[in-house]
Amino acid sequence: MNKKALRLSATIFLVVFLLSLGIVCVYHCLFSDEGVQQNENSSYISGLGTESDNNPSLEHMTSEKSSAVVIPQPQNMTADISVVEDYEDKYFVKRLSGENRYYFCELYRAVSEYKESVSFSTPINKDDFTELMYFLNYDCPELIHLGDNYFTEMTGERAECISKVTFSYCMSEDKYVDAMDKIKIFFKRLVSDLRDKSEYEKEKYVYDYIFTNCTYTEAGELAGSAYGSLIEGHGRCEAYCKGFMWCMRKLGIECICVLGTQNWDLNSMFSEHSWNIVKIDNNWYHVDITVDNVNLSINAGNTANYGFFNVDDSFINESHKISQVYSDVGVPVCESTKLNYHKMNNQFVTSENAGEKLKNIWSEHFDGTGIYNLSVRFESKEDYNRVLSDMNELITEFLKGKSDDRFNYNICYNDLSRTVILTLIKENSAEGE
C-alpha cells in the first residue's frame, strides 16, 4: 500500500470514528435517564404575563450582573428570611415552611441581585416550584424589575422536577435604582397625606388614585409591574392589583393579590386574571379595580363605579374563580358586606320594584346642583337588565318637579358588576363649576 493510500485509509478511519463518537453522544443526550429535558412550555407560568404577548424576553435582561447561582440542598439549613423585604406583610410567603421557605428565600435573593439563572443542586418538584414563582411574582410587589417570562430546565423520568430556572428582567439596574427612588417618594407622600384617615378612607383613596391615573394596556415591558400602575400610569391586571396591594401594605393594611380566571364578557369564556383581597376593620373583602375600570361602557369617561369595591365571596364567585394554587394554600373568607361601597352609601338596589327604588335612591342623593354623579348597583341581573332598557323613561320621570333648570344626562354601566352611573349636567353649565 503506497503512502497516498495509507493517508486515505487513515482519513476514512478518523471520520468513521468521529461519527461514531457523535452518535453515542447524541444517543446519551436524548435517551439517557440522566439527560436534561428542556421545558418547551416554560416560557411563562400559567398566569404570569398571559394577558399579553408583549412580554420581555431574555434580550431585556441586564448584563451588569449576568451571572448564575447554584442553590445547595437545604439539609440542616434554615431559610434566611432577612433577605425578603417586608417579610411579615407577605400573606402567602409567611405560610411557606421547610424546604419551600428555604428555596423561596434563595430565589428572592437571586432576583434581588439580578442573577441570570438559578440551578438547584437537588432538583425540586415542579408543582412546588410553580407555587414559589407565583408567590415571588404576586406576593412581592417590590420586585418591579422581575419580568413576566422565565425559562426552566426539567429532569426526571416524567420531567417532574426543575433543575434550573433562567429569569427575565424588564428594566436595567440603573433604571431600577431610579424607579425605586420615585416609589419611595410616592409612598412617603401617600403615608403622610393619609396619616389621620380611617382604613376605609385609605382604601378608597388608593382605589380612586389607581382608577383615575392608570390606563389599562397589555403592551409595554412594565405592564405587569406595580411601578407601571403607580408611577407610569398604565398596566394590565397584575399592575393594578400589585400597585393596590403595595399601597395598602405601606399604609399598614393587610392585602393580597390572588390569581384566577374571570368571565370577562359574561359568555362563559374565562381568561386568566388577578385581583385583590383586603382586610378593612377586621373583615376581608374582594376588590377588583381592573374590571371596574375596563368593563365600563365607552361613554363612562373617568367615573369610578365601585362595582367590585369591597364585595363578598358570593358576589365575586359569579364572575371570578380563584386558581387551584391559591385554593390549596388557602385564602381569607370574605363574608361581610358591611363596608361594601354601594350598601354603606345606600346606593344598592334590591329586588322588587327596582325602578321605583332606583328613583328613590337618586332623589336621596340629588342636591339640585349643576353636576350630579351617582353609581348604583343592582342585586339582581334581571332587574339590572330591565331597568337599563327603561332608563330613559325612568330619568324623565325622576326629573319631573326636581328643578326648573334643564339638564343633560349621561348613563354609563358595567354589566359584570351590574352598576349604573347617572350623570346630570345643567344646560350651559361647565363641568366642575
C-alpha positions as CSV (number, residue, x, y, z in Angstrom):
1,M,0.0,0.0,0.0
2,N,1.5,3.4,-1.0
3,K,1.6,6.5,1.2
4,K,-1.3,8.1,-0.6
5,A,-3.5,5.0,0.1
6,L,-2.3,4.9,3.7
7,R,-3.3,8.6,4.2
8,L,-6.7,7.9,2.6
9,S,-7.3,4.9,4.9
10,A,-6.3,6.9,8.0
11,T,-8.7,9.7,7.0
12,I,-11.6,7.3,6.5
13,F,-10.9,5.7,9.8
14,L,-10.8,9.0,11.6
15,V,-14.1,10.2,10.0
16,V,-15.8,6.9,10.9
17,F,-14.5,7.2,14.5
18,L,-15.7,10.8,14.9
19,L,-19.1,10.0,13.5
20,S,-19.5,7.0,15.9
21,L,-18.5,9.2,18.8
22,G,-21.0,11.8,17.8
23,I,-23.8,9.2,17.5
24,V,-23.0,7.9,21.0
25,C,-23.1,11.4,22.5
26,V,-26.4,12.3,20.8
27,Y,-27.9,9.0,22.0
28,H,-26.8,9.7,25.5
29,C,-28.3,13.2,25.5
30,L,-31.6,12.0,24.0
31,F,-32.2,8.8,25.8
32,S,-30.1,8.7,29.0
33,D,-32.1,8.9,32.2
34,E,-29.6,11.5,33.4
35,G,-30.2,13.7,30.4
36,V,-31.8,17.1,31.0
37,Q,-35.1,17.9,29.2
38,Q,-35.8,21.5,28.1
39,N,-39.3,22.5,29.1
40,E,-41.0,23.7,25.9
41,N,-43.9,25.2,27.8
42,S,-42.0,27.1,30.4
43,S,-41.6,30.5,28.7
44,Y,-44.1,31.6,31.3
45,I,-46.1,30.0,34.1
46,S,-49.8,30.0,33.9
47,G,-50.9,33.4,35.0
48,L,-47.7,35.3,34.5
49,G,-48.0,37.6,31.6
50,T,-50.7,35.6,29.8
51,E,-52.8,38.6,29.1
52,S,-50.3,39.9,26.6
53,D,-47.9,38.6,24.0
54,N,-45.7,41.7,24.6
55,N,-43.6,40.2,27.4
56,P,-40.0,41.0,27.8
57,S,-37.6,38.3,26.6
58,L,-34.1,37.3,27.6
59,E,-32.7,40.1,25.5
60,H,-34.1,42.6,28.0
61,M,-32.1,41.1,30.9
62,T,-29.5,43.3,32.4
63,S,-25.9,42.4,31.5
64,E,-24.4,44.1,34.5
65,K,-24.7,41.1,36.8
66,S,-25.3,38.4,34.2
67,S,-24.3,35.6,36.5
68,A,-25.6,32.2,37.7
69,V,-26.0,30.8,41.2
70,V,-26.3,27.3,42.5
71,I,-28.7,26.7,45.4
72,P,-27.4,23.8,47.6
73,Q,-29.6,21.2,49.1
74,P,-31.3,22.6,52.2
75,Q,-30.0,19.9,54.5
76,N,-29.6,21.4,58.0
77,M,-30.1,24.9,56.5
78,T,-32.6,27.5,57.7
79,A,-34.3,30.0,55.5
80,D,-32.8,33.4,55.6
81,I,-36.0,35.4,55.7
82,S,-33.9,38.6,56.3
83,V,-33.4,38.8,52.5
84,V,-37.1,39.2,51.9
85,E,-38.3,42.8,52.1
86,D,-41.3,43.3,54.4
87,Y,-41.5,39.6,55.1
88,E,-44.2,39.9,57.7
89,D,-46.5,41.6,55.2
90,K,-46.4,38.7,52.8
91,Y,-49.5,36.6,53.4
92,F,-48.6,33.6,51.3
93,V,-44.8,33.7,51.7
94,K,-45.2,33.5,55.5
95,R,-47.2,30.3,55.1
96,L,-44.3,28.5,53.4
97,S,-42.3,26.1,55.6
98,G,-39.4,23.8,55.5
99,E,-37.6,23.4,52.1
100,N,-40.1,25.6,50.2
101,R,-39.4,28.5,52.5
102,Y,-35.7,28.0,52.1
103,Y,-35.9,27.8,48.3
104,F,-38.1,30.8,48.1
105,C,-35.7,33.0,50.1
106,E,-32.8,31.9,47.8
107,L,-34.9,32.6,44.7
108,Y,-35.8,36.0,46.1
109,R,-32.1,36.7,46.9
110,A,-31.2,35.8,43.3
111,V,-33.8,38.0,41.7
112,S,-32.9,40.9,44.1
113,E,-29.3,40.6,42.9
114,Y,-30.2,40.4,39.2
115,K,-28.9,36.9,38.8
116,E,-29.4,35.5,35.4
117,S,-30.2,32.0,36.5
118,V,-30.5,29.6,39.4
119,S,-29.6,25.9,39.4
120,F,-30.7,23.5,42.1
121,S,-28.1,21.0,43.3
122,T,-31.1,18.8,44.1
123,P,-33.9,19.3,41.5
124,I,-37.2,20.4,43.2
125,N,-40.7,19.2,42.4
126,K,-42.4,21.1,39.5
127,D,-45.6,21.9,41.4
128,D,-43.6,23.3,44.4
129,F,-41.5,25.4,42.1
130,T,-44.6,26.8,40.3
131,E,-46.1,27.8,43.7
132,L,-42.9,29.6,44.6
133,M,-42.8,31.5,41.4
134,Y,-46.5,32.6,41.8
135,F,-45.6,34.0,45.2
136,L,-42.4,35.6,44.0
137,N,-44.4,37.4,41.4
138,Y,-47.7,38.2,43.2
139,D,-46.7,38.5,46.9
140,C,-43.6,40.6,46.3
141,P,-44.7,43.9,44.6
142,E,-41.3,45.4,45.3
143,L,-39.7,43.2,42.6
144,I,-40.7,45.7,40.0
145,H,-37.8,44.6,37.8
146,L,-38.8,40.9,37.5
147,G,-40.1,40.1,34.0
148,D,-43.1,38.0,33.1
149,N,-41.1,35.3,31.4
150,Y,-38.9,32.6,32.9
151,F,-37.4,29.5,31.4
152,T,-36.8,26.2,33.1
153,E,-34.8,23.0,32.6
154,M,-36.6,19.9,33.7
155,T,-35.4,16.5,34.7
156,G,-36.7,13.1,35.9
157,E,-38.4,10.3,34.0
158,R,-41.6,12.3,33.6
159,A,-39.9,15.8,33.7
160,E,-41.5,16.3,37.1
161,C,-38.5,18.2,38.6
162,I,-36.9,21.6,38.0
163,S,-33.1,21.7,37.8
164,K,-32.6,25.2,36.6
165,V,-34.5,28.5,36.1
166,T,-33.5,31.4,34.0
167,F,-35.1,34.8,34.8
168,S,-36.0,37.7,32.6
169,Y,-35.9,41.3,33.8
170,C,-37.9,44.2,32.5
171,M,-35.5,47.0,33.5
172,S,-31.8,47.6,33.9
173,E,-30.3,48.0,37.4
174,D,-29.7,51.7,36.8
175,K,-33.4,52.2,35.9
176,Y,-34.4,50.1,38.9
177,V,-32.5,52.4,41.3
178,D,-34.2,55.4,39.7
179,A,-37.6,53.7,39.8
180,M,-37.3,52.8,43.5
181,D,-36.3,56.4,44.3
182,K,-39.6,57.5,42.7
183,I,-41.5,54.8,44.5
184,K,-40.1,55.8,47.9
185,I,-41.1,59.5,47.3
186,F,-44.6,58.3,46.3
187,F,-45.1,56.2,49.4
188,K,-43.7,58.9,51.7
189,R,-46.3,61.4,50.4
190,L,-49.1,58.8,50.5
191,V,-48.5,57.8,54.1
192,S,-48.2,61.4,55.1
193,D,-51.4,62.5,53.4
194,L,-53.4,59.7,54.8
195,R,-51.9,59.6,58.3
196,D,-55.2,60.6,60.1
197,K,-57.6,58.7,57.9
198,S,-59.6,55.5,58.7
199,E,-58.7,52.2,57.0
200,Y,-61.7,52.6,54.7
201,E,-60.8,56.1,53.7
202,K,-57.2,55.0,53.0
203,E,-58.5,52.1,50.9
204,K,-60.9,54.3,48.9
205,Y,-58.2,56.9,48.3
206,V,-55.9,54.3,46.7
207,Y,-58.7,52.8,44.7
208,D,-59.6,56.2,43.3
209,Y,-56.0,57.1,42.6
210,I,-55.3,53.9,40.6
211,F,-58.7,54.1,38.9
212,T,-58.1,57.7,37.8
213,N,-54.4,57.6,37.0
214,C,-53.9,54.1,35.5
215,T,-54.9,53.2,31.9
216,Y,-55.4,49.6,31.0
217,T,-52.9,48.3,28.5
218,E,-51.3,44.9,27.7
219,A,-48.4,46.5,25.9
220,G,-45.1,47.5,27.4
221,E,-42.3,45.9,29.5
222,L,-43.8,47.2,32.8
223,A,-47.4,46.4,32.1
224,G,-47.3,43.7,34.8
225,S,-45.4,45.7,37.3
226,A,-46.6,47.8,40.3
227,Y,-44.4,50.6,39.0
228,G,-46.5,50.7,35.9
229,S,-49.7,51.4,37.7
230,L,-48.4,53.7,40.4
231,I,-45.8,55.8,38.6
232,E,-46.1,55.3,34.8
233,G,-49.9,55.2,34.8
234,H,-50.5,52.1,32.7
235,G,-50.6,48.4,33.0
236,R,-52.8,45.3,33.0
237,C,-54.5,43.5,35.9
238,E,-51.2,42.4,37.5
239,A,-50.1,46.1,37.7
240,Y,-53.4,47.2,39.1
241,C,-53.6,44.6,41.9
242,K,-49.8,44.7,42.8
243,G,-50.0,48.5,43.0
244,F,-53.1,48.4,45.2
245,M,-51.6,45.7,47.4
246,W,-48.3,47.6,47.9
247,C,-50.1,50.8,48.8
248,M,-52.3,49.0,51.3
249,R,-49.3,47.3,53.0
250,K,-47.4,50.6,53.2
251,L,-50.5,52.1,54.9
252,G,-50.5,49.2,57.5
253,I,-53.5,47.3,55.9
254,E,-53.3,43.6,55.2
255,C,-53.8,42.9,51.5
256,I,-53.1,40.2,49.0
257,C,-53.2,39.5,45.2
258,V,-54.9,36.4,44.0
259,L,-54.8,34.8,40.6
260,G,-57.6,33.0,38.9
261,T,-60.0,33.3,35.9
262,Q,-62.6,35.9,35.2
263,N,-65.6,35.8,32.9
264,W,-64.8,39.0,31.1
265,D,-67.7,39.0,28.6
266,L,-70.3,37.2,30.6
267,N,-70.3,34.5,27.9
268,S,-68.6,31.7,29.8
269,M,-65.2,32.3,28.1
270,F,-62.9,32.6,31.1
271,S,-59.4,34.2,30.9
272,E,-56.7,34.5,33.5
273,H,-57.0,37.4,35.8
274,S,-55.7,38.8,39.1
275,W,-57.4,40.9,41.8
276,N,-57.1,41.8,45.5
277,I,-58.4,40.7,48.8
278,V,-58.1,43.3,51.5
279,K,-58.7,43.4,55.3
280,I,-60.6,46.5,56.4
281,D,-61.7,46.9,60.0
282,N,-61.1,43.2,60.7
283,N,-63.2,42.0,57.8
284,W,-61.9,40.7,54.4
285,Y,-63.2,41.9,51.1
286,H,-62.6,41.4,47.4
287,V,-61.5,44.4,45.3
288,D,-61.1,44.4,41.5
289,I,-60.1,47.8,40.1
290,T,-59.3,46.4,36.7
291,V,-62.8,45.1,36.0
292,D,-64.4,48.3,37.4
293,N,-62.1,50.3,35.1
294,V,-62.1,48.3,31.9
295,N,-65.7,46.9,31.7
296,L,-67.5,50.2,31.8
297,S,-69.4,51.3,28.7
298,I,-67.4,53.5,26.4
299,N,-69.2,56.7,27.5
300,A,-68.1,56.3,31.1
301,G,-65.2,58.8,31.0
302,N,-63.2,58.6,34.2
303,T,-66.1,58.0,36.5
304,A,-65.4,55.4,39.2
305,N,-68.3,52.9,39.6
306,Y,-67.1,50.9,42.6
307,G,-68.8,47.7,41.4
308,F,-66.1,45.4,42.8
309,F,-65.2,47.6,45.8
310,N,-65.4,45.5,49.0
311,V,-67.6,42.7,47.8
312,D,-68.1,39.3,49.4
313,D,-67.3,35.7,48.1
314,S,-70.8,35.1,46.8
315,F,-70.7,38.1,44.5
316,I,-67.1,37.6,43.3
317,N,-67.8,33.9,42.6
318,E,-70.4,34.9,40.0
319,S,-67.6,36.0,37.6
320,H,-64.3,35.1,39.2
321,K,-62.7,31.8,40.1
322,I,-59.5,31.6,42.2
323,S,-56.8,29.3,40.8
324,Q,-56.1,25.9,42.4
325,V,-52.7,27.1,43.7
326,Y,-54.3,29.7,45.9
327,S,-57.2,27.4,46.9
328,D,-54.8,24.8,48.1
329,V,-52.8,27.3,50.2
330,G,-56.0,28.9,51.4
331,V,-57.3,32.5,51.0
332,P,-59.2,34.6,53.5
333,V,-63.0,34.1,53.7
334,C,-64.9,37.2,52.6
335,E,-68.4,37.1,54.2
336,S,-69.0,40.7,55.2
337,T,-70.7,43.4,53.1
338,K,-70.6,46.0,55.9
339,L,-68.1,48.2,54.0
340,N,-69.4,47.5,50.5
341,Y,-69.4,50.8,48.8
342,H,-72.9,50.7,47.5
343,K,-74.6,49.2,50.6
344,M,-73.0,51.6,53.1
345,N,-73.9,54.6,50.9
346,N,-77.5,53.5,50.3
347,Q,-76.8,53.0,46.6
348,F,-77.7,49.3,46.4
349,V,-81.0,48.3,44.6
350,T,-82.6,45.2,46.0
351,S,-85.2,43.2,44.1
352,E,-89.0,44.1,43.8
353,N,-89.9,47.4,42.3
354,A,-86.3,48.0,41.3
355,G,-87.2,51.0,39.1
356,E,-89.0,52.9,41.9
357,K,-86.2,52.0,44.3
358,L,-83.7,53.4,41.8
359,K,-85.6,56.7,41.5
360,N,-85.8,56.9,45.3
361,I,-82.0,56.5,45.6
362,W,-81.5,59.2,43.0
363,S,-83.8,61.5,44.9
364,E,-82.0,60.9,48.2
365,H,-78.7,61.9,46.7
366,F,-79.8,64.7,44.4
367,D,-79.0,68.1,45.6
368,G,-80.2,70.3,42.7
369,T,-76.7,71.4,41.7
370,G,-75.4,71.6,38.2
371,I,-73.5,68.3,38.2
372,Y,-74.7,65.1,39.7
373,N,-72.9,61.8,39.5
374,L,-74.0,58.6,41.2
375,S,-73.1,54.9,40.9
376,V,-75.9,52.4,41.8
377,R,-75.5,48.6,41.9
378,F,-78.3,46.1,41.4
379,E,-78.8,42.9,43.4
380,S,-80.4,41.0,40.5
381,K,-79.2,40.6,37.0
382,E,-82.8,40.5,35.8
383,D,-83.6,43.9,37.5
384,Y,-80.4,45.4,36.1
385,N,-81.3,44.4,32.5
386,R,-84.9,45.5,32.9
387,V,-84.1,48.9,34.4
388,L,-81.3,49.5,31.8
389,S,-83.8,49.0,29.0
390,D,-86.3,51.5,30.6
391,M,-83.6,54.0,31.7
392,N,-84.7,57.0,29.5
393,E,-88.2,56.8,30.8
394,L,-87.0,56.5,34.4
395,I,-84.8,59.5,34.1
396,T,-87.6,61.6,32.6
397,E,-89.9,60.7,35.5
398,F,-87.2,61.4,38.0
399,L,-86.5,64.9,36.8
400,K,-90.2,66.0,36.9
401,G,-90.6,68.6,39.6
402,K,-87.0,68.3,40.7
403,S,-85.8,71.6,39.3
404,D,-86.8,74.4,36.9
405,D,-83.5,74.0,35.2
406,R,-82.9,71.9,32.2
407,F,-80.5,69.0,32.5
408,N,-78.5,66.9,30.0
409,Y,-77.8,63.4,31.3
410,N,-75.4,60.6,30.6
411,I,-75.7,56.9,31.6
412,C,-72.8,54.5,31.7
413,Y,-72.8,51.0,33.1
414,N,-70.8,47.9,33.9
415,D,-72.6,44.6,33.0
416,L,-70.2,42.5,35.1
417,S,-70.9,44.3,38.4
418,R,-74.4,45.4,37.5
419,T,-73.7,49.0,38.2
420,V,-75.2,52.1,36.6
421,I,-73.8,55.6,36.8
422,L,-76.1,58.6,36.2
423,T,-74.5,62.0,35.4
424,L,-76.8,65.0,35.2
425,I,-75.4,68.3,34.0
426,K,-77.2,71.6,33.8
427,E,-77.5,73.0,30.3
428,N,-75.0,75.8,29.7
429,S,-73.1,74.7,32.8
430,A,-69.4,73.9,32.6
431,E,-68.2,70.8,34.3
432,G,-66.5,71.5,37.6
433,E,-68.5,74.7,38.4
